[in-house]
Amino acid sequence: MFRRRIQKFAANLTNSSKHPFLWYSTRSSSAVLFQKLKKSERKPLVTSINELKRAARLRLKAKQNVEENSLQPPANGLLVKGLVPIAHEVYAARSELFSCISTVIKRSIVHSCRVCGEVHIGDPPHKIRTCNVAGSAPNKEHTWEIGGIQHVFPTVESFHLYDRIGRAVSHNEQLQVDRIPAVVELCIQAGVDIPEYPTRRRTFPIYNVAGRTVDFEKRFPKKFTLEKGINSYGFWNDKKRVCADTLSINSDDLKETAIKGMELWDKMISGTEKLMKTYGVQTCGYCSEVQVGPKGHRVRNCQAYKHQMRDGQHAWQEATVDDLMPPVYVWHVQDVHSNEPLLNNLKRYYGVLPAVVELFAQAGANVGERYTSFMKKDVVVPELDEINLVV
């Protein structure tokens, strides 16, 4: 009898995996996606602590043996040729995505809470009481104001490295090194060349002998020359910023622009995931600081939990796509033409979506299978007089 129950439960799991939205029900609240980590909580590790300890023991053992260890790209300083086209696709998709968002957001209304920073797309804003931070109202209602593209698609910056496997940025160099969007820095290290931000491209690999890096190539190759008017550092200079929304989409069809933007969003997310499997990206376990490269920087500007014990240094760990592009989750509005706001009593029936996806969805784009389980399409929102009748 017990074995039959196990087999039946396994069959349900298999069927539910084909339709991810079946995992969701009216009892599973979408509000958990809006919950932030506590100040004392650390971000979950991508690699388990046992695997990290095992890798550290192997590195310590390799240092004791005086022998040459062969390194594979990109650890040896060379590019991974198969990922260079993907890096160009991600860089181009991000530039065009800004244009799509700018076009669609002009015909939409974005609300942002001035207290907690929660975002809502559409009018009127919702009345769900989820403002639970210091300085919020006793009833946890939001204080709405008109937002912009920075609330829908925030930018996470990283220090630009001239040599990705060189020494880390020190604390005294923090004002001498450019900070650019982390996704752009990832594309540069993966093979995208931008004149404003030069980077070192090696023609010969480096070697690892007894745990030490040996580079037989000169620090500045003879072929490398800085172009006139280009400074390799100094973000205070008035120069063209990378990935500014310089592209313009001359399209009067809002739905067509939203569909194209949705395709660019999926292309950028999937391409970034492929790049991050090979090119390392580090993030602080307690704050939102990100550094693209095999190791983090040494700037002591962390103000998170127990930063005094770390002398302001960051607790670096492996990053995820959400660290490079933070998902700003918003409540999903099923009926765009309805003038009724989302109510707090019905919040367990509402789905959620990233702000960019919700913006394109309200403009007429089709949401892919990646976010089907977030939308709660299998749940019908009841009327106010039907709440007590719902089981």
Disulfide bonds with the S-S distance in Angstrom:
none
